[in-house]
Amino acid sequence: MDPVTEKKWLCLFIILGGIGTSLMVNVPAIFLGYGFAYLTMLLAAWLFKPRDAFLAVLGATILALPFLILPKSGFIEVALLNVLVRPIVTYPASIIRWRGGLLVSALSLTALEGVAALAIAILYYGDDGIHTGLAVFGLFLAPFAYAIYGSLERRSSEKIVGAFGGFIASMAFYFSLFTFPAVPTVLFSVIALLLLLYWLVRRERVTIPAIGIIIVVIGLALGGNAIQANLKTALYPFEPSSWTDLRWTQDNSSCIQTTNVFEYTHTPSRLRIVDTCVETVGVVKIPPFIAGDGDYCFDVVPENKNLLGIGNLILRKGGLHIEVVPADQERVLGEIGGVCPGDVVRVRGVWVIDTDHGMWTEIHPAEKIEVIKASNKRWPECVIGMELEE
């Protein structure tokens, strides 16, 4: 490949990689790690020599900066550390790729990214940063990266269809597991991936990746409400209203009207809104506790299981997290004092994804809590002597 063509490929990669990196959140998601940020680093390590791989990821992370900072879709610290750390992690992964092969490079990149993310998080957050260990799950995107990479090695007449097939299969996988499990879409994206890998191994005609693309489109259509919610929250940085002061406006008349639902919420850039006003009934699961920022917190097992994300099912044992911010506690908790394990409560508030922990869902801030059926003990006696879990 001549130098001019190499520069064009590098520029195109930086643009696509920057868009993909813009979708990442503050901590990794289960089954995804840091998603397309990992995919960008891996493809850079595989496609380019070490110096160009470093420059490709550096350019992509710089391009992603405004999409992470200006819409408040991520922490400024996370956005800046992306620029500082990811190119450095990619460089040795690229060296290993050209000396040891693709698989060793993928495993090395996963290990390096996991160690870097965990070290930074623990140094910054303390033991609360342990969720960054989920970065290792970025490895699940490696087969999709191979489908894209392998397609680019084919003849020019086939590489576009194959690479596009691998790209949209990876997108379907990502958006189906971002927070809410869209099981049909996951299955169809994996089937499309297997078809692409079969095509790469058997050198069959381009018909197979074309079928894979159709299968992915069908899978996306079958994703239902889960895929819609994932698309809405994952694509938040590209929503025009996210770049204005009206990004957090309460647009549902059933809840208290305000231009900023997070006015009294600590570091709202960690939260992605799924719906500004939801109401659910559930059973209080764990003893309430006061978080470090003063929020009154507890979990409920909701009647509506659609409110739960993958993080809730795995990391919170099926609980929907509830938080009442200090400014609202007198109004929200004044009549009931507090809630107790076993209480049946009705909760109303902002339904969000916590991107700073396990990508689980919360009602945060909760603006109304009603005890429908009380347990035997009342607050605060019900929590005296009990071990609190966050």
KEKE-3310 file (N, C-alpha, C; in steps of 0.2 Angstrom, whole numbers, plus 5000, padded with zeros to 4 digits):
npx = (5004:5003:5010:5001:4989:4989:4989:4976:4968:4971:4966:4952:4950:4952:4942:4930:4934:4934:4920:4915:4922:4916:4905:4907:4906:4907:4912:4916:4903:4894:4898:4903:4914:4923:4917:4915:4927:4937:4936:4940:4954:4959:4957:4965:4978:4979:4978:4988:5005:5015:5018:5009:4997:4997:4995:4983:4974:4976:4971:4958:4953:4955:4946:4934:4933:4925:4912:4911:4913:4906:4891:4890:4891:4900:4913:4924:4937:4938:4937:4949:4958:4956:4963:4976:4979:4974:4980:4993:4992:4988:4999:5010:5002:5000:5013:5015:5005:5011:5022:5018:5005:4987:4978:4986:4989:4976:4972:4982:4980:4968:4971:4980:4972:4963:4970:4975:4964:4958:4968:4969:4956:4955:4965:4959:4945:4946:4940:4928:4930:4930:4922:4927:4934:4927:4931:4938:4929:4928:4934:4925:4921:4931:4930:4921:4929:4939:4931:4929:4942:4947:4939:4943:4955:4952:4947:4945:4932:4925:4928:4921:4907:4909:4916:4907:4897:4902:4904:4891:4886:4893:4889:4875:4877:4883:4873:4862:4866:4869:4863:4850:4844:4842:4838:4834:4841:4854:4856:4854:4864:4875:4873:4875:4888:4895:4892:4899:4912:4913:4912:4925:4934:4931:4931:4920:4907:4902:4889:4886:4890:4881:4869:4871:4870:4857:4851:4855:4849:4835:4836:4839:4826:4818:4822:4814:4807:4818:4830:4827:4827:4841:4847:4843:4849:4862:4866:4865:4876:4875:4863:4855:4849:4855:4866:4863:4856:4844:4845:4841:4828:4812:4800:4787:4771:4767:4776:4785:4788:4802:4817:4828:4831:4841:4845:4849:4857:4871:4885:4879:4883:4886:4875:4863:4848:4834:4820:4811:4801:4795:4784:4784:4779:4786:4795:4804:4821:4834:4842:4840:4852:4864:4872:4889:4887:4876:4864:4849:4847:4841:4836:4823:4813:4806:4789:4787:4798:4804:4811:4823:4840:4855:4865:4858:4852:4863:4873:4866:4857:4844:4838:4831:4838:4836:4837:4836:4839:4848:4842:4828:4824:4817:4804:4801:4803:4797:4784:4784:4796:4806:4810:4808:4815:4805:4794:4781:4782:4777:4786:4791:4799:4815:4820:4835:4852:4866:4881:4892:4894:4889:4882:4869:4851:4842:4830:4832:4834:4822:4806:4794:4788:4779:4772:4764:4761:4766:4780:4783:4792:4796:4804:4817:4820:4820:4832:4842:4856:4857:4867:4873:4872:4879)
npy = (4994:5011:5026:5037:5031:5024:5034:5039:5028:5028:5040:5038:5028:5034:5043:5034:5026:5036:5040:5027:5026:5037:5032:5025:5022:5028:5017:5000:4989:4975:4960:4968:4976:4990:4992:4998:5006:4997:4989:4997:4999:4986:4983:4993:4989:4977:4981:4991:4996:4997:5011:5018:5013:5018:5031:5031:5027:5037:5048:5045:5045:5058:5064:5059:5066:5079:5073:5066:5075:5088:5085:5080:5067:5058:5057:5070:5067:5053:5055:5062:5053:5043:5048:5048:5035:5025:5025:5022:5009:5002:5002:4992:4981:4981:4978:4965:4959:4959:4951:4940:4936:4937:4932:4931:4945:4950:4944:4950:4964:4964:4961:4971:4982:4979:4979:4992:5000:4995:4998:5013:5016:5011:5018:5031:5030:5021:5006:5006:5006:4994:4989:4992:4981:4974:4977:4967:4959:4965:4957:4948:4955:4953:4942:4948:4959:4951:4946:4958:4962:4951:4952:4963:4959:4953:4951:4967:4968:4961:4964:4976:4972:4961:4967:4977:4969:4962:4974:4979:4967:4967:4979:4976:4967:4974:4985:4977:4972:4983:4988:4984:4967:4962:4948:4941:4949:4947:4934:4933:4941:4934:4923:4929:4932:4920:4915:4924:4921:4908:4910:4917:4907:4896:4902:4906:4912:4929:4929:4924:4933:4943:4937:4936:4950:4953:4945:4951:4963:4958:4953:4965:4971:4963:4966:4974:4983:4983:4984:4997:5005:5004:5009:5022:5027:5023:5030:5043:5054:5058:5064:5079:5087:5084:5092:5104:5116:5110:5097:5089:5090:5089:5081:5075:5076:5070:5070:5081:5097:5103:5111:5104:5089:5083:5093:5093:5083:5073:5074:5072:5067:5054:5047:5041:5045:5035:5036:5050:5050:5038:5025:5013:4998:4988:4977:4981:4977:4976:4983:5000:5013:5026:5035:5040:5053:5057:5053:5044:5027:5012:4995:4989:4974:4975:4974:4976:4969:4973:4985:4982:4981:4972:4973:4975:4962:4954:4960:4966:4957:4956:4967:4984:4999:5012:5030:5044:5060:5072:5085:5082:5074:5077:5081:5069:5058:5062:5059:5045:5042:5032:5017:4999:4983:4972:4979:4984:4995:5010:5018:5033:5042:5047:5037:5029:5024:5019:5024:5024:5013:4997:4998:4997:4999:5013:5021:5038:5054:5049:5055:5053:5042:5029:5019:5005:4993:4989:4981:4971:4978:4996:5010:5019:5007:4995:4994:4994:4986:4978:4972:4983:4984:4990)
npz = (5000:4995:5002:5002:5001:5013:5023:5020:5024:5037:5042:5039:5048:5060:5061:5061:5072:5082:5082:5087:5099:5106:5111:5123:5141:5158:5166:5162:5153:5157:5148:5138:5141:5138:5126:5110:5111:5115:5104:5094:5098:5097:5083:5078:5082:5075:5062:5059:5059:5074:5077:5069:5074:5087:5084:5077:5087:5096:5089:5087:5101:5104:5095:5101:5112:5113:5112:5124:5134:5132:5130:5143:5145:5150:5163:5165:5168:5165:5151:5148:5152:5143:5132:5136:5141:5132:5119:5123:5128:5117:5109:5113:5111:5098:5094:5099:5091:5078:5080:5087:5083:5080:5090:5102:5103:5105:5118:5125:5124:5131:5144:5147:5146:5156:5167:5168:5168:5180:5190:5189:5193:5206:5212:5211:5215:5226:5234:5228:5215:5209:5200:5187:5184:5175:5162:5156:5149:5137:5128:5122:5111:5102:5092:5083:5079:5072:5062:5054:5052:5045:5033:5027:5022:5011:4993:4984:4979:4988:5001:5006:5008:5017:5028:5032:5036:5047:5055:5057:5064:5075:5080:5083:5093:5103:5105:5110:5122:5130:5141:5144:5142:5126:5120:5108:5098:5102:5099:5085:5081:5084:5076:5064:5065:5066:5053:5045:5050:5045:5031:5030:5033:5024:5012:5004:4992:4991:4995:5008:5019:5015:5018:5031:5035:5033:5042:5054:5053:5055:5068:5075:5073:5080:5093:5101:5115:5124:5115:5110:5121:5124:5113:5114:5125:5124:5112:5117:5117:5104:5102:5098:5107:5119:5120:5124:5137:5140:5142:5152:5155:5163:5155:5157:5163:5174:5184:5195:5188:5180:5174:5175:5180:5188:5196:5210:5211:5214:5204:5190:5177:5178:5176:5164:5157:5155:5156:5161:5170:5179:5187:5199:5208:5222:5232:5246:5247:5253:5268:5270:5267:5270:5257:5252:5247:5253:5249:5252:5251:5244:5239:5228:5224:5209:5203:5189:5179:5168:5170:5175:5172:5164:5173:5185:5187:5188:5197:5207:5211:5206:5211:5210:5211:5222:5225:5235:5235:5246:5246:5244:5253:5265:5260:5253:5262:5273:5279:5280:5286:5284:5275:5276:5276:5267:5266:5255:5243:5233:5221:5213:5200:5192:5179:5177:5170:5179:5175:5182:5190:5189:5177:5180:5183:5190:5200:5201:5204:5217:5218:5225:5237:5243:5256:5254:5259:5275:5284:5298:5307:5310:5303:5312:5318:5312:5305:5315:5321:5310:5296:5284:5266:5251)
capx = (5000:5007:5010:4995:4983:4990:4986:4968:4965:4972:4961:4946:4950:4952:4935:4926:4936:4932:4913:4914:4924:4912:4899:4909:4903:4912:4915:4914:4897:4895:4898:4905:4920:4922:4913:4919:4933:4941:4936:4945:4961:4961:4958:4971:4984:4979:4979:4993:5011:5014:5018:5002:4992:4997:4992:4976:4970:4976:4967:4951:4951:4954:4940:4929:4933:4919:4906:4911:4913:4901:4885:4890:4889:4905:4917:4930:4943:4938:4938:4956:4962:4956:4968:4982:4980:4972:4986:4999:4990:4988:5006:5013:4997:5002:5020:5014:5002:5016:5027:5015:4999:4981:4975:4990:4988:4969:4973:4987:4976:4962:4975:4983:4967:4960:4975:4976:4957:4957:4973:4967:4949:4956:4968:4954:4939:4946:4938:4922:4932:4931:4918:4931:4937:4923:4934:4940:4923:4929:4936:4919:4920:4936:4928:4918:4935:4942:4927:4930:4949:4948:4935:4947:4960:4949:4948:4941:4925:4921:4929:4916:4902:4911:4918:4901:4893:4906:4903:4884:4885:4896:4884:4869:4879:4884:4867:4858:4868:4872:4860:4844:4845:4838:4840:4834:4846:4861:4857:4855:4871:4880:4873:4878:4896:4897:4892:4905:4918:4913:4914:4932:4938:4929:4932:4914:4905:4900:4882:4885:4890:4875:4864:4872:4868:4850:4850:4856:4843:4830:4838:4837:4819:4815:4824:4808:4808:4825:4834:4825:4830:4848:4849:4842:4854:4869:4867:4864:4880:4873:4856:4856:4846:4860:4871:4860:4854:4838:4846:4838:4821:4806:4795:4781:4767:4765:4781:4786:4790:4808:4821:4834:4829:4847:4847:4852:4860:4878:4889:4874:4886:4887:4868:4859:4841:4830:4813:4811:4796:4792:4782:4783:4778:4790:4796:4811:4825:4840:4841:4842:4858:4865:4878:4894:4885:4871:4858:4845:4847:4838:4834:4816:4811:4800:4784:4789:4805:4807:4815:4830:4846:4859:4869:4853:4851:4869:4877:4861:4853:4838:4835:4831:4841:4832:4840:4833:4844:4847:4837:4822:4822:4811:4798:4799:4803:4794:4778:4785:4802:4810:4807:4811:4815:4799:4789:4779:4782:4776:4791:4791:4805:4818:4823:4842:4857:4871:4887:4898:4895:4888:4878:4863:4846:4840:4826:4837:4831:4815:4802:4789:4788:4773:4772:4758:4760:4772:4782:4782:4795:4796:4810:4823:4821:4821:4839:4846:4860:4858:4872:4871:4875:4878)
capy = (5000:5017:5031:5041:5027:5022:5040:5039:5023:5030:5046:5035:5024:5039:5045:5028:5024:5042:5039:5022:5028:5042:5028:5022:5025:5029:5011:4995:4986:4967:4957:4972:4979:4997:4992:5000:5009:4991:4986:5002:4998:4980:4984:4997:4985:4972:4984:4995:4995:5000:5019:5021:5010:5023:5038:5030:5027:5044:5053:5043:5047:5065:5065:5057:5071:5083:5070:5064:5080:5093:5083:5078:5059:5055:5061:5073:5063:5047:5057:5063:5047:5039:5050:5047:5028:5020:5024:5018:5002:4999:5001:4985:4976:4980:4975:4958:4957:4958:4946:4934:4934:4940:4930:4933:4952:4951:4943:4955:4970:4963:4961:4977:4987:4978:4981:4999:5002:4993:5002:5019:5016:5010:5024:5036:5028:5016:4999:5007:5006:4987:4987:4992:4974:4971:4978:4960:4957:4967:4951:4946:4958:4951:4938:4953:4962:4947:4946:4964:4962:4946:4954:4969:4956:4949:4955:4973:4967:4957:4967:4980:4968:4957:4972:4980:4963:4962:4980:4979:4962:4970:4985:4973:4963:4980:4988:4972:4971:4989:4988:4979:4961:4961:4942:4939:4952:4944:4927:4934:4944:4929:4919:4932:4932:4913:4915:4928:4917:4902:4913:4919:4901:4892:4907:4905:4918:4935:4929:4922:4939:4947:4934:4938:4957:4952:4941:4956:4968:4955:4953:4972:4972:4959:4968:4976:4989:4983:4987:5004:5009:5003:5013:5029:5028:5023:5036:5050:5059:5061:5067:5086:5091:5083:5097:5110:5116:5107:5090:5085:5093:5084:5082:5071:5080:5066:5071:5088:5100:5106:5111:5100:5083:5082:5099:5092:5076:5073:5071:5069:5064:5047:5044:5041:5044:5031:5039:5056:5049:5031:5023:5006:4995:4983:4975:4983:4971:4977:4988:5007:5016:5033:5034:5045:5059:5059:5050:5039:5022:5005:4992:4985:4970:4978:4970:4977:4967:4977:4991:4980:4979:4966:4974:4973:4955:4950:4963:4968:4951:4957:4973:4990:5003:5018:5035:5050:5065:5075:5090:5080:5069:5079:5080:5062:5053:5066:5056:5038:5042:5028:5011:4994:4977:4968:4984:4985:5002:5013:5023:5037:5046:5047:5030:5030:5019:5022:5022:5024:5007:4991:4999:4995:5004:5015:5027:5042:5054:5047:5061:5051:5035:5028:5013:5002:4987:4989:4975:4971:4984:5002:5014:5016:5001:4989:4993:4993:4980:4975:4974:4987:4982:4995)
capz = (5000:4995:5008:5002:5003:5020:5026:5019:5028:5044:5043:5039:5054:5066:5061:5063:5079:5086:5083:5091:5106:5109:5114:5129:5147:5163:5168:5157:5154:5157:5142:5133:5143:5135:5120:5103:5112:5115:5097:5090:5100:5094:5076:5076:5084:5070:5055:5058:5063:5081:5077:5066:5078:5092:5081:5076:5093:5099:5085:5089:5107:5104:5092:5105:5118:5114:5113:5130:5139:5131:5132:5150:5144:5154:5167:5161:5170:5160:5144:5147:5153:5137:5127:5139:5142:5127:5114:5126:5129:5110:5106:5114:5108:5091:5093:5100:5085:5072:5082:5090:5080:5082:5096:5108:5104:5108:5125:5128:5125:5136:5150:5148:5147:5162:5173:5168:5171:5188:5193:5189:5196:5213:5214:5211:5219:5231:5232:5224:5208:5207:5194:5181:5182:5169:5156:5153:5144:5130:5124:5118:5104:5098:5086:5078:5076:5067:5056:5051:5050:5039:5027:5024:5019:5005:4987:4985:4978:4994:5008:5009:5011:5023:5034:5034:5039:5054:5058:5060:5068:5082:5083:5086:5099:5108:5107:5113:5129:5133:5148:5144:5138:5120:5119:5101:5094:5104:5096:5078:5079:5085:5070:5058:5066:5064:5045:5043:5051:5040:5025:5030:5033:5018:5006:5000:4989:4996:4997:5015:5023:5013:5022:5038:5036:5033:5049:5059:5053:5058:5075:5078:5073:5086:5100:5106:5120:5126:5110:5109:5127:5123:5107:5116:5131:5121:5107:5120:5115:5097:5102:5098:5114:5124:5119:5127:5144:5141:5141:5158:5157:5165:5150:5159:5167:5180:5189:5196:5182:5181:5168:5177:5185:5192:5199:5217:5211:5214:5197:5185:5171:5178:5175:5158:5157:5151:5156:5166:5175:5180:5194:5200:5215:5223:5239:5248:5247:5258:5273:5268:5270:5267:5253:5254:5244:5257:5246:5255:5246:5245:5233:5228:5219:5206:5199:5182:5178:5162:5173:5177:5167:5166:5180:5191:5188:5190:5202:5212:5213:5204:5214:5207:5215:5223:5228:5237:5236:5252:5245:5243:5259:5270:5257:5251:5267:5279:5282:5282:5290:5280:5273:5280:5272:5267:5264:5249:5241:5227:5220:5207:5199:5186:5178:5174:5171:5182:5171:5186:5193:5185:5172:5182:5182:5196:5201:5205:5211:5218:5220:5229:5240:5247:5259:5252:5265:5280:5287:5306:5311:5306:5303:5310:5322:5307:5303:5320:5322:5303:5292:5278:5260:5246)
cpx = (5004:5006:5003:4989:4983:4987:4979:4965:4966:4967:4954:4945:4949:4945:4930:4927:4934:4924:4912:4916:4920:4906:4901:4906:4909:4916:4912:4907:4899:4894:4901:4912:4918:4920:4918:4925:4938:4941:4941:4952:4963:4962:4964:4978:4985:4981:4985:4999:5011:5014:5011:4996:4991:4993:4985:4971:4970:4972:4959:4949:4951:4948:4934:4928:4927:4913:4905:4910:4907:4894:4884:4888:4895:4909:4923:4936:4944:4940:4946:4960:4962:4962:4975:4984:4979:4978:4992:4998:4990:4995:5009:5008:4999:5009:5019:5010:5007:5021:5024:5008:4993:4978:4979:4989:4981:4969:4977:4983:4971:4966:4977:4978:4964:4964:4975:4969:4956:4962:4971:4960:4951:4960:4964:4948:4940:4943:4931:4923:4932:4927:4922:4934:4933:4926:4936:4935:4923:4931:4931:4918:4926:4934:4925:4924:4938:4938:4928:4937:4950:4944:4940:4953:4958:4950:4943:4934:4921:4922:4924:4910:4903:4913:4912:4897:4896:4904:4896:4882:4887:4891:4878:4871:4879:4877:4862:4860:4871:4869:4855:4845:4840:4840:4840:4839:4853:4861:4858:4861:4876:4880:4876:4886:4898:4897:4898:4912:4919:4915:4922:4936:4937:4930:4926:4912:4902:4892:4881:4885:4884:4869:4864:4870:4860:4847:4850:4851:4837:4830:4836:4830:4815:4817:4819:4810:4815:4830:4833:4828:4838:4850:4848:4847:4861:4871:4866:4869:4879:4866:4857:4854:4851:4866:4869:4858:4848:4838:4842:4832:4816:4801:4788:4778:4765:4770:4782:4790:4797:4812:4827:4832:4835:4849:4851:4855:4867:4881:4884:4877:4887:4880:4865:4852:4838:4823:4813:4806:4793:4789:4782:4782:4783:4791:4803:4815:4830:4838:4843:4848:4859:4872:4883:4891:4878:4864:4855:4844:4844:4837:4827:4817:4805:4795:4785:4796:4808:4811:4822:4834:4850:4863:4864:4853:4857:4873:4872:4856:4846:4834:4836:4833:4837:4836:4836:4838:4843:4842:4830:4819:4817:4805:4796:4798:4799:4789:4780:4792:4807:4807:4811:4811:4808:4793:4787:4778:4780:4781:4790:4797:4808:4822:4830:4846:4863:4878:4893:4899:4894:4884:4871:4858:4844:4834:4830:4837:4824:4812:4796:4789:4782:4773:4765:4756:4766:4773:4781:4785:4795:4803:4811:4824:4823:4828:4844:4849:4860:4864:4870:4875:4874:4877)
cpy = (5006:5022:5035:5037:5025:5028:5041:5034:5025:5035:5043:5031:5028:5041:5040:5027:5030:5041:5033:5023:5033:5038:5025:5026:5025:5022:5005:4991:4978:4965:4961:4976:4987:4997:4994:5004:5003:4989:4991:5001:4991:4980:4988:4993:4980:4975:4988:4993:4999:5008:5021:5018:5015:5029:5037:5030:5034:5049:5051:5045:5054:5067:5064:5062:5075:5079:5067:5069:5085:5091:5080:5070:5055:5060:5064:5069:5057:5049:5058:5057:5042:5041:5048:5039:5024:5019:5020:5011:4998:4998:4994:4980:4975:4977:4967:4955:4955:4953:4940:4932:4938:4938:4932:4941:4954:4950:4948:4962:4970:4964:4968:4982:4986:4980:4989:5002:5001:4998:5010:5020:5015:5015:5030:5036:5024:5009:5000:5006:4999:4985:4988:4986:4971:4973:4972:4958:4960:4962:4948:4949:4957:4947:4943:4957:4958:4946:4952:4964:4957:4948:4959:4966:4952:4954:4962:4972:4964:4960:4972:4977:4964:4962:4975:4975:4963:4968:4980:4973:4964:4975:4981:4970:4969:4983:4983:4970:4977:4990:4983:4973:4961:4954:4940:4943:4949:4938:4928:4937:4939:4924:4922:4932:4925:4912:4918:4924:4911:4905:4915:4912:4897:4896:4906:4912:4923:4934:4927:4928:4943:4944:4936:4945:4957:4950:4947:4961:4965:4955:4960:4973:4969:4961:4971:4982:4989:4986:4995:5008:5009:5008:5021:5031:5028:5028:5043:5055:5062:5064:5075:5089:5089:5088:5104:5110:5112:5099:5086:5088:5088:5086:5078:5075:5076:5067:5079:5091:5104:5106:5106:5095:5082:5088:5098:5085:5077:5070:5068:5066:5057:5043:5046:5040:5040:5034:5044:5054:5042:5030:5016:5004:4989:4982:4977:4977:4971:4983:4995:5009:5023:5033:5040:5052:5061:5056:5044:5033:5015:5002:4989:4980:4972:4973:4970:4975:4970:4983:4989:4979:4973:4967:4973:4966:4951:4953:4965:4963:4953:4963:4980:4995:5010:5023:5041:5055:5069:5081:5088:5075:5071:5079:5073:5057:5056:5062:5049:5037:5038:5022:5005:4988:4973:4973:4984:4992:5004:5019:5027:5042:5045:5040:5031:5024:5023:5019:5022:5017:5001:4992:4997:5000:5006:5020:5032:5049:5052:5053:5059:5043:5034:5020:5010:4996:4987:4982:4976:4977:4990:5005:5018:5010:4995:4988:4993:4987:4976:4977:4977:4985:4988:4992)
cpz = (5000:5001:5008:5004:5010:5024:5026:5024:5035:5046:5044:5046:5060:5066:5064:5070:5084:5088:5088:5099:5110:5113:5121:5135:5152:5165:5163:5159:5154:5150:5136:5134:5141:5128:5114:5105:5112:5107:5093:5092:5096:5086:5074:5077:5078:5063:5054:5062:5070:5081:5075:5071:5084:5090:5080:5082:5097:5095:5087:5096:5108:5101:5096:5111:5119:5115:5120:5135:5138:5132:5139:5150:5148:5158:5163:5162:5166:5153:5143:5148:5147:5132:5130:5139:5136:5121:5117:5127:5122:5107:5107:5111:5101:5090:5094:5094:5079:5074:5084:5087:5083:5089:5102:5109:5107:5116:5128:5129:5130:5143:5152:5150:5154:5168:5173:5171:5178:5192:5194:5193:5204:5216:5215:5215:5225:5229:5228:5216:5205:5201:5187:5179:5176:5163:5152:5148:5138:5125:5120:5112:5100:5092:5081:5075:5071:5061:5051:5048:5044:5033:5024:5021:5012:4999:4988:4984:4983:5000:5010:5012:5017:5029:5036:5038:5046:5058:5061:5065:5075:5085:5086:5092:5105:5110:5111:5120:5132:5140:5149:5140:5132:5117:5111:5097:5096:5099:5088:5076:5080:5079:5064:5059:5064:5056:5042:5044:5046:5033:5024:5029:5026:5011:5001:4996:4994:4998:5004:5019:5021:5017:5029:5040:5037:5040:5054:5059:5056:5065:5078:5078:5078:5093:5104:5110:5122:5121:5109:5115:5126:5118:5110:5121:5128:5116:5110:5118:5108:5096:5103:5104:5119:5125:5122:5134:5146:5141:5146:5160:5158:5160:5151:5164:5174:5185:5190:5190:5184:5175:5169:5182:5190:5195:5206:5217:5210:5207:5192:5179:5172:5177:5167:5159:5152:5150:5162:5171:5174:5187:5194:5207:5216:5231:5241:5250:5252:5263:5270:5271:5267:5264:5255:5252:5248:5255:5251:5250:5249:5239:5234:5223:5215:5203:5192:5181:5172:5164:5175:5171:5169:5172:5186:5192:5190:5197:5208:5214:5211:5207:5210:5212:5216:5227:5229:5239:5242:5252:5245:5249:5263:5266:5255:5256:5273:5283:5284:5286:5286:5278:5276:5275:5273:5266:5257:5247:5234:5226:5213:5206:5193:5185:5174:5174:5174:5179:5175:5190:5188:5179:5174:5182:5189:5195:5205:5201:5211:5221:5224:5231:5244:5249:5258:5258:5269:5282:5294:5309:5307:5307:5309:5314:5318:5305:5308:5321:5315:5299:5285:5272:5255:5240)
residu = (MET:ASP:PRO:VAL:THR:GLU:LYS:LYS:TRP:LEU:CYS:LEU:PHE:ILE:ILE:LEU:GLY:GLY:ILE:GLY:THR:SER:LEU:MET:VAL:ASN:VAL:PRO:ALA:ILE:PHE:LEU:GLY:TYR:GLY:PHE:ALA:TYR:LEU:THR:MET:LEU:LEU:ALA:ALA:TRP:LEU:PHE:LYS:PRO:ARG:ASP:ALA:PHE:LEU:ALA:VAL:LEU:GLY:ALA:THR:ILE:LEU:ALA:LEU:PRO:PHE:LEU:ILE:LEU:PRO:LYS:SER:GLY:PHE:ILE:GLU:VAL:ALA:LEU:LEU:ASN:VAL:LEU:VAL:ARG:PRO:ILE:VAL:THR:TYR:PRO:ALA:SER:ILE:ILE:ARG:TRP:ARG:GLY:GLY:LEU:LEU:VAL:SER:ALA:LEU:SER:LEU:THR:ALA:LEU:GLU:GLY:VAL:ALA:ALA:LEU:ALA:ILE:ALA:ILE:LEU:TYR:TYR:GLY:ASP:ASP:GLY:ILE:HIS:THR:GLY:LEU:ALA:VAL:PHE:GLY:LEU:PHE:LEU:ALA:PRO:PHE:ALA:TYR:ALA:ILE:TYR:GLY:SER:LEU:GLU:ARG:ARG:SER:SER:GLU:LYS:ILE:VAL:GLY:ALA:PHE:GLY:GLY:PHE:ILE:ALA:SER:MET:ALA:PHE:TYR:PHE:SER:LEU:PHE:THR:PHE:PRO:ALA:VAL:PRO:THR:VAL:LEU:PHE:SER:VAL:ILE:ALA:LEU:LEU:LEU:LEU:LEU:TYR:TRP:LEU:VAL:ARG:ARG:GLU:ARG:VAL:THR:ILE:PRO:ALA:ILE:GLY:ILE:ILE:ILE:VAL:VAL:ILE:GLY:LEU:ALA:LEU:GLY:GLY:ASN:ALA:ILE:GLN:ALA:ASN:LEU:LYS:THR:ALA:LEU:TYR:PRO:PHE:GLU:PRO:SER:SER:TRP:THR:ASP:LEU:ARG:TRP:THR:GLN:ASP:ASN:SER:SER:CYS:ILE:GLN:THR:THR:ASN:VAL:PHE:GLU:TYR:THR:HIS:THR:PRO:SER:ARG:LEU:ARG:ILE:VAL:ASP:THR:CYS:VAL:GLU:THR:VAL:GLY:VAL:VAL:LYS:ILE:PRO:PRO:PHE:ILE:ALA:GLY:ASP:GLY:ASP:TYR:CYS:PHE:ASP:VAL:VAL:PRO:GLU:ASN:LYS:ASN:LEU:LEU:GLY:ILE:GLY:ASN:LEU:ILE:LEU:ARG:LYS:GLY:GLY:LEU:HIS:ILE:GLU:VAL:VAL:PRO:ALA:ASP:GLN:GLU:ARG:VAL:LEU:GLY:GLU:ILE:GLY:GLY:VAL:CYS:PRO:GLY:ASP:VAL:VAL:ARG:VAL:ARG:GLY:VAL:TRP:VAL:ILE:ASP:THR:ASP:HIS:GLY:MET:TRP:THR:GLU:ILE:HIS:PRO:ALA:GLU:LYS:ILE:GLU:VAL:ILE:LYS:ALA:SER:ASN:LYS:ARG:TRP:PRO:GLU:CYS:VAL:ILE:GLY:MET:GLU:LEU:GLU:GLU)
# end
